[in-house]
């Protein structure tokens, strides 16, 4: 984006102007919001004038940008074109999770297994022993009657698609819907 701040020195993030000048305030805004500016070389060349860094690439995480290249100007413009190469690596993680498939369970057999248990023996046990027997019988019946299915929990996450990014996208979409309805 073209920012008309020709006096900012982007090497050391300074300006010759005082604290009430818009260039100083712009630098302070970037600092206060932990933002980075990635263009170091001049982007505007005009005959008879000093070259300036006017076209900026501002990001909150410089790791997402692999490179910023200055290309030739487009048409009669005195600004160069910027080529921004983003790191859009997709991180794939494959996890296999075993789960019970309760939709394919044999509930008739499960009912019969649990009916055949001698539950009267619980009367002669203390609470811990009784609970242990109860869990053991339930788990054995479930293992016999409810099949296991292996599910691949394949996640495709873009490195740059952070929780904050997703929140911003939701806010933008909500604002757009509100705008369209009014």
Secondary structure by P-SEA (a helix, b strand, c coil): cccccccccccccccccccccaaaaaaaaaaaacccccccccccccccbbbbccbbbbbcccccccccccccccccccbbbbbbbccbbbbbbbbbbbbbcccccaaaaaaaaaaaccccccccccaaaaaaaaaaaaaaaaaacbbbbbbcccccccccccaaaaaaaaaaaaaaaaaaac
